[in-house]
Amino acid sequence: MKRLLIIASGGGHTGFAKAIAEYLPFKVDFVIPEGDENSRKLLSPHAEKIYEVSKPRDPKGPNTSLVTRGFRALSQSISLPSYDVVIATGSNHSVIPSLFQRLRGSTLFTLESQDRIVTKGKAVSVLSHFSKGVFLHWKEQSRLYKNGIVVGPILQRRKYDPVDEGFILVTAGTEGFKALFDRISSLGLTNLVMQTGKISPEPYVKSGVKAFSFDPDIERFIAGASLVITHQGKTAMESAVLYGKPTIIVFNKSLTRAATHEDVKLYSEIIGAEFLDDPSTWEDEELLKAIQKRKKPNYYEPGTERLVKVIMDYLE
């Protein structure tokens, strides 16, 4: 059997890596961002080895970090063993280790994000030129890449049966979304559960909201929610597609390097989620109206098994 490496670049990118690993018949090696303990916790059950490579730039980080961190990532990537097949899950973190593996003769595959419908992710766009294929979630993404492979939404196996425990889950990825958290916590709702990421949960806990920074088993909250309110990340797809939950996607304009407003609006339509613009644009009752609306999402069969079948053909 040939050797497989998955580059899990943090946040939703690590979520994709975990999803693929769950469908593979063996444990694999991973590369994660240096110091990313959340990624390590998520991937350890599926890992043979986990290597760390510096992430040149964080989603909201300055461009000045690119030089120092980039050189560190270069050194760490050179020291990695060689692999026959490599899967890059996106983000600038994936670029340097992927290209070094490609120079050594690896067959490279890349994943585009679920919310890139009319624009390409910069890192994925670069890597697509060196990739055997770019895995895509939706047929609407097929115009982005000549070597695109539409497999369906890339999701993990469902861990829980969906139930309705009467609470609203609010979550916005690793970076968090303070503007959203502040607005929704001010509504006086008594049934909120909030995962705040890098934003401190303390102010919301003091106001009576059940809030925490990070739970590696956030899926149990998705499974039990009546409604999920999130940003343009992977959680929206997990909520709507994997668990069939009514979902509200709130556009986070502060994520300037992420998908565009048009991308996110189209992504919301594809999965059947309610779309709201950035909280700075809201009128007083806008969020409450969306919460009361609660529409059923669209149905899709997860495509992870199809992705793994493609990979296995290159590992035999």
BABA-282520 format. One record per residue (C-alpha): residue in one letter; x, y, z. Coordinates in nm, 4 decimals, decimal comma. Example, Ala and Ser with C-alpha at 12.3 -4.5 7.8 and 13.67 -1.06 7.14 Angstrom:
ATOM  r        xx        yy        zz
ATOM  a    1,2300   -0,4500    0,7800
ATOM  s    1,3670   -0,1060    0,7140
END
This chain:
ATOM  r        xx        yy        zz
ATOM  m    0,0000    0,0000    0,0000
ATOM  k    0,1303    0,3445   -0,0932
ATOM  r    0,1620    0,6174    0,1700
ATOM  l   -0,0975    0,8924    0,2209
ATOM  l   -0,0526    1,2329    0,3882
ATOM  i   -0,3398    1,4688    0,4704
ATOM  i   -0,2568    1,8338    0,5339
ATOM  a   -0,5132    1,9532    0,7884
ATOM  s   -0,4819    2,3300    0,8019
ATOM  g   -0,6920    2,4154    1,1075
ATOM  g   -1,0576    2,5052    1,1641
ATOM  g   -1,2891    2,3774    0,8905
ATOM  h   -0,9884    2,2514    0,6940
ATOM  t   -0,9140    2,0121    0,9796
ATOM  g   -1,2820    1,9194    0,9737
ATOM  f   -1,2420    1,8075    0,6128
ATOM  a   -0,9326    1,6060    0,7058
ATOM  k   -1,1210    1,4337    0,9867
ATOM  a   -1,4141    1,3568    0,7560
ATOM  i   -1,1864    1,1894    0,5007
ATOM  a   -1,0034    0,9945    0,7716
ATOM  e   -1,3316    0,8546    0,9038
ATOM  y   -1,4025    0,6969    0,5649
ATOM  l   -1,0532    0,5535    0,5136
ATOM  p   -0,9929    0,1875    0,6096
ATOM  f   -0,6635    0,2696    0,7860
ATOM  k   -0,4972    0,5389    0,9964
ATOM  v   -0,2986    0,8051    0,8116
ATOM  d   -0,0358    1,0720    0,8734
ATOM  f   -0,1350    1,4368    0,9114
ATOM  v    0,0277    1,7779    0,9005
ATOM  i   -0,1371    2,0370    1,1267
ATOM  p   -0,0569    2,4020    1,2060
ATOM  e    0,2140    2,4406    1,4669
ATOM  g    0,0645    2,4595    1,8173
ATOM  d   -0,2901    2,3780    1,7011
ATOM  e   -0,4104    2,1598    1,9887
ATOM  n   -0,7711    2,1589    1,8658
ATOM  s   -0,6632    1,9951    1,5390
ATOM  r   -0,4476    1,7475    1,7290
ATOM  k   -0,7404    1,6450    1,9523
ATOM  l   -0,9730    1,5994    1,6566
ATOM  l   -0,7295    1,3976    1,4461
ATOM  s   -0,5452    1,1854    1,7039
ATOM  p   -0,7975    0,8962    1,6931
ATOM  h   -0,7397    0,8652    1,3165
ATOM  a   -0,3660    0,9348    1,3071
ATOM  e   -0,0584    0,7199    1,2676
ATOM  k    0,1663    1,0273    1,2962
ATOM  i    0,0984    1,3993    1,3310
ATOM  y    0,3547    1,6540    1,2116
ATOM  e    0,3424    2,0287    1,2748
ATOM  v    0,4221    2,2991    1,0197
ATOM  s    0,3967    2,6714    1,0889
ATOM  k    0,0991    2,8522    0,9360
ATOM  p    0,2393    3,1561    0,7505
ATOM  r   -0,0666    3,3709    0,8126
ATOM  d   -0,3800    3,3410    1,0275
ATOM  p   -0,7224    3,4379    0,8815
ATOM  k   -0,7101    3,7808    1,0467
ATOM  g   -0,3323    3,7982    1,0865
ATOM  p   -0,0958    4,0574    0,9345
ATOM  n    0,0948    4,0009    0,6117
ATOM  t    0,4190    4,0702    0,8000
ATOM  s    0,4054    3,7203    0,9501
ATOM  l    0,4424    3,5667    0,6045
ATOM  v    0,8213    3,6056    0,5916
ATOM  t    0,9261    3,4711    0,9318
ATOM  r    0,6608    3,2025    0,9525
ATOM  g    0,7044    3,1208    0,5849
ATOM  f    1,0738    3,0410    0,6306
ATOM  r    0,9899    2,8286    0,9338
ATOM  a    0,7242    2,6411    0,7331
ATOM  l    0,9820    2,5902    0,4583
ATOM  s    1,2299    2,4301    0,6974
ATOM  q    0,9651    2,2094    0,8575
ATOM  s    0,8238    2,0995    0,5200
ATOM  i    1,1683    1,9963    0,3939
ATOM  s    1,2060    1,7655    0,6939
ATOM  l    0,8794    1,5788    0,6287
ATOM  p    0,9005    1,2235    0,4895
ATOM  s    0,7950    1,1675    0,1278
ATOM  y    0,4445    1,0412    0,0494
ATOM  d    0,2898    0,8866   -0,2599
ATOM  v   -0,0424    1,0727   -0,2341
ATOM  v   -0,1118    1,4034   -0,0583
ATOM  i   -0,4460    1,5700    0,0146
ATOM  a   -0,4326    1,9453    0,0834
ATOM  t   -0,7393    2,0797    0,2622
ATOM  g   -0,6814    2,4437    0,1655
ATOM  s   -0,5506    2,7572    0,3432
ATOM  n   -0,2076    2,9161    0,3033
ATOM  h   -0,0834    2,6552    0,5522
ATOM  s   -0,1245    2,3825    0,2879
ATOM  v    0,0804    2,5489    0,0162
ATOM  i    0,4435    2,4990    0,1224
ATOM  p    0,4233    2,1352    0,2422
ATOM  s    0,2098    2,0426   -0,0610
ATOM  l    0,4541    2,1885   -0,3115
ATOM  f    0,7512    2,0177   -0,1472
ATOM  q    0,5719    1,6841   -0,1611
ATOM  r    0,4822    1,7475   -0,5259
ATOM  l    0,8484    1,8197   -0,6079
ATOM  r    0,9319    1,4799   -0,4621
ATOM  g    0,6881    1,3097   -0,6975
ATOM  s    0,3699    1,2903   -0,4879
ATOM  t    0,0286    1,2840   -0,6511
ATOM  l   -0,1489    1,5894   -0,5089
ATOM  f   -0,5213    1,6443   -0,4577
ATOM  t   -0,6734    1,9649   -0,3218
ATOM  l   -1,0090    2,0517   -0,1627
ATOM  e   -1,1953    2,3724   -0,2348
ATOM  s   -1,4050    2,5227    0,0444
ATOM  q   -1,7785    2,4648    0,0504
ATOM  d   -1,8567    2,8374    0,0211
ATOM  r   -1,6485    2,9186   -0,2884
ATOM  i   -1,9084    2,9318   -0,5637
ATOM  v   -1,7955    3,2157   -0,7935
ATOM  t   -1,4452    3,2899   -0,6616
ATOM  k   -1,1515    3,0587   -0,5954
ATOM  g   -0,9664    3,0309   -0,2674
ATOM  k   -0,6173    3,1761   -0,3242
ATOM  a   -0,4259    2,8793   -0,1834
ATOM  v   -0,6429    2,6254   -0,3652
ATOM  s   -0,6105    2,8222   -0,6885
ATOM  v   -0,2294    2,8041   -0,6628
ATOM  l   -0,2265    2,4348   -0,5731
ATOM  s   -0,4778    2,3445   -0,8453
ATOM  h   -0,2048    2,3943   -1,1086
ATOM  f    0,0019    2,1174   -0,9466
ATOM  s   -0,2894    1,8912   -0,8517
ATOM  k   -0,4301    1,5800   -1,0126
ATOM  g   -0,7723    1,7096   -0,9151
ATOM  v   -0,9591    1,9579   -0,6984
ATOM  f   -1,2418    1,8019   -0,4989
ATOM  l   -1,5632    2,0059   -0,5062
ATOM  h   -1,8830    1,9880   -0,2995
ATOM  w   -2,1399    2,1214   -0,5458
ATOM  k   -2,2007    2,1101   -0,9206
ATOM  e   -2,2220    2,4901   -0,9048
ATOM  q   -1,8466    2,4929   -0,8315
ATOM  s   -1,7517    2,2952   -1,1428
ATOM  r   -1,6844    2,6114   -1,3483
ATOM  l   -1,4024    2,7088   -1,1100
ATOM  y   -1,1478    2,4413   -1,2092
ATOM  k   -1,0764    2,2458   -1,5268
ATOM  n   -0,9554    1,9572   -1,3094
ATOM  g   -1,2437    1,9836   -1,0625
ATOM  i   -1,4003    1,6611   -0,9328
ATOM  v   -1,7535    1,7079   -0,7963
ATOM  v   -1,8047    1,4447   -0,5265
ATOM  g   -2,0735    1,6054   -0,3108
ATOM  p   -2,0504    1,7707    0,0314
ATOM  i   -1,7380    1,6480    0,2098
ATOM  l   -1,8636    1,5610    0,5568
ATOM  q   -1,7815    1,3245    0,8400
ATOM  r   -2,0011    1,0283    0,9291
ATOM  r   -2,2992    1,1383    1,1357
ATOM  k   -2,2192    1,0672    1,4991
ATOM  y   -2,5625    1,1221    1,6563
ATOM  d   -2,9277    1,0906    1,5645
ATOM  p   -3,0820    1,4361    1,5205
ATOM  v   -3,3234    1,5395    1,7967
ATOM  d   -3,4828    1,8682    1,9002
ATOM  e   -3,3790    1,9649    2,2520
ATOM  g   -3,5205    2,3149    2,2201
ATOM  f   -3,2040    2,5268    2,2147
ATOM  i   -3,0453    2,7540    1,9524
ATOM  l   -2,6791    2,6820    1,8791
ATOM  v   -2,4649    2,9822    1,7845
ATOM  t   -2,1136    2,9108    1,6594
ATOM  a   -1,8728    3,0793    1,4192
ATOM  g   -1,5606    2,8710    1,3795
ATOM  t   -1,2175    2,9055    1,5335
ATOM  e   -1,1948    3,2853    1,4996
ATOM  g   -1,5370    3,3555    1,6495
ATOM  f   -1,7735    3,6386    1,5519
ATOM  k   -1,8079    3,9011    1,8274
ATOM  a   -2,0576    4,1204    1,6414
ATOM  l   -2,2948    3,8248    1,6029
ATOM  f   -2,2455    3,7050    1,9606
ATOM  d   -2,3107    4,0530    2,1017
ATOM  r   -2,6294    4,1042    1,9013
ATOM  i   -2,7861    3,7685    1,9712
ATOM  s   -2,6991    3,7692    2,3418
ATOM  s   -2,8722    4,1083    2,3754
ATOM  l   -3,2073    3,9663    2,2606
ATOM  g   -3,2898    3,8131    2,5977
ATOM  l   -3,3316    3,4605    2,4603
ATOM  t   -3,3112    3,1946    2,7319
ATOM  n   -3,2328    2,8964    2,5094
ATOM  l   -2,8937    2,9918    2,3620
ATOM  v   -2,5833    2,7724    2,3497
ATOM  m   -2,2747    2,9534    2,2155
ATOM  q   -1,9334    2,8292    2,1064
ATOM  t   -1,7212    3,1433    2,0842
ATOM  g   -1,3826    3,0223    1,9520
ATOM  k   -1,1077    3,2797    2,0121
ATOM  i   -1,3608    3,5289    2,1529
ATOM  s   -1,3838    3,5089    2,5332
ATOM  p   -1,7102    3,3443    2,6458
ATOM  e   -1,7042    3,5172    2,9871
ATOM  p   -1,9224    3,8226    2,9036
ATOM  y   -2,1931    3,5947    2,7645
ATOM  v   -2,1746    3,3530    3,0580
ATOM  k   -2,2212    3,6499    3,2934
ATOM  s   -2,5341    3,7498    3,1012
ATOM  g   -2,6831    3,4033    3,1585
ATOM  v   -2,5953    3,2365    2,8271
ATOM  k   -2,4449    2,8874    2,8168
ATOM  a   -2,1176    2,9716    2,6406
ATOM  f   -1,7767    2,8076    2,5960
ATOM  s   -1,4700    2,8591    2,3778
ATOM  f   -1,4384    2,5206    2,2105
ATOM  d   -1,5837    2,1721    2,2364
ATOM  p   -1,4212    1,8984    2,0238
ATOM  d   -1,7610    1,7283    2,0196
ATOM  i   -1,9601    2,0267    1,8914
ATOM  e   -2,1504    1,7766    1,6791
ATOM  r   -2,3615    1,6706    1,9781
ATOM  f   -2,4848    2,0292    2,0091
ATOM  i   -2,5625    2,0446    1,6368
ATOM  a   -2,7558    1,7174    1,6682
ATOM  g   -2,9663    1,8512    1,9564
ATOM  a   -3,0331    2,2049    1,8343
ATOM  s   -3,3668    2,3381    1,7130
ATOM  l   -3,1823    2,5923    1,5003
ATOM  v   -2,8171    2,6613    1,4185
ATOM  i   -2,6875    3,0153    1,3627
ATOM  t   -2,3373    3,0309    1,2196
ATOM  h   -2,1119    3,2079    0,9697
ATOM  q   -2,0004    3,1004    0,6214
ATOM  g   -1,7948    2,8030    0,7377
ATOM  k   -1,8198    2,4250    0,7373
ATOM  t   -2,0549    2,4093    1,0385
ATOM  a   -2,3403    2,5407    0,8243
ATOM  m   -2,2989    2,2428    0,5915
ATOM  e   -2,2836    2,0009    0,8857
ATOM  s   -2,5969    2,1508    1,0344
ATOM  a   -2,8058    2,1649    0,7169
ATOM  v   -2,6819    1,8614    0,5218
ATOM  l   -2,5639    1,6159    0,7867
ATOM  y   -2,8326    1,6840    1,0478
ATOM  g   -3,1139    1,8495    0,8509
ATOM  k   -3,1317    2,1435    1,0929
ATOM  p   -3,2825    2,4808    1,0052
ATOM  t   -2,9752    2,6981    0,9605
ATOM  i   -2,9028    3,0704    0,9458
ATOM  i   -2,5771    3,1829    0,7833
ATOM  v   -2,4602    3,5281    0,8914
ATOM  f   -2,2030    3,6876    0,6629
ATOM  n   -1,8903    3,7955    0,8522
ATOM  k   -1,7424    4,0898    0,6622
ATOM  s   -1,4329    4,0944    0,8849
ATOM  l   -1,3097    3,7740    0,7193
ATOM  t   -1,1673    3,9693    0,4282
ATOM  r   -0,9623    3,6780    0,2930
ATOM  a   -1,2577    3,4383    0,2960
ATOM  a   -1,5394    3,3873    0,0443
ATOM  t   -1,7163    3,6951   -0,0927
ATOM  h   -2,0659    3,8173   -0,0112
ATOM  e   -2,1928    3,6713   -0,3404
ATOM  d   -2,0236    3,3367   -0,2701
ATOM  v   -2,1827    3,3102    0,0730
ATOM  k   -2,5281    3,4091   -0,0459
ATOM  l   -2,5159    3,1412   -0,3175
ATOM  y   -2,3798    2,8860   -0,0695
ATOM  s   -2,6773    2,9592    0,1571
ATOM  e   -2,9178    2,9005   -0,1322
ATOM  i   -2,7474    2,5730   -0,2265
ATOM  i   -2,7853    2,4185    0,1192
ATOM  g   -3,1227    2,5802    0,1899
ATOM  a   -3,0078    2,8046    0,4741
ATOM  e   -3,1437    3,1489    0,5577
ATOM  f   -2,8895    3,4197    0,4677
ATOM  l   -2,8310    3,7329    0,6742
ATOM  d   -2,5848    4,0092    0,5958
ATOM  d   -2,3209    4,1261    0,8446
ATOM  p   -2,4735    4,2303    1,1824
ATOM  s   -2,3605    4,5904    1,1262
ATOM  t   -2,6317    4,6196    0,8581
ATOM  w   -2,9223    4,4769    1,0592
ATOM  e   -3,2397    4,6514    1,1582
ATOM  d   -3,3623    4,5834    1,5126
ATOM  e   -3,5935    4,2900    1,4382
ATOM  e   -3,4000    4,1278    1,1521
ATOM  l   -3,2425    3,8418    1,3483
ATOM  l   -3,5620    3,7659    1,5419
ATOM  k   -3,7579    3,7417    1,2165
ATOM  a   -3,5015    3,4970    1,0746
ATOM  i   -3,5134    3,2878    1,3935
ATOM  q   -3,8921    3,2649    1,3726
ATOM  k   -3,8841    3,1727    1,0019
ATOM  r   -3,6882    2,8440    1,0380
ATOM  k   -3,7007    2,6788    0,6969
ATOM  k   -3,6147    2,3180    0,6164
ATOM  p   -3,2740    2,2821    0,4442
ATOM  n   -3,2099    2,1065    0,1132
ATOM  y   -3,1158    1,7381    0,1026
ATOM  y   -2,7774    1,6139   -0,0215
ATOM  e   -2,5987    1,2821    0,0065
ATOM  p   -2,2499    1,3316    0,1574
ATOM  g   -1,9727    1,2873   -0,1005
ATOM  t   -1,6851    1,1795    0,1235
ATOM  e   -1,7103    0,8140    0,0272
ATOM  r   -1,6781    0,9072   -0,3413
ATOM  l   -1,3715    1,1173   -0,2623
ATOM  v   -1,2096    0,8277   -0,0766
ATOM  k   -1,2753    0,5915   -0,3694
ATOM  v   -1,0806    0,8280   -0,5964
ATOM  i   -0,7916    0,8405   -0,3481
ATOM  m   -0,7843    0,4639   -0,2990
ATOM  d   -0,7379    0,4124   -0,6734
ATOM  y   -0,4084    0,6041   -0,6456
ATOM  l   -0,2952    0,4140   -0,3364
ATOM  e   -0,3239    0,0633   -0,4820
END
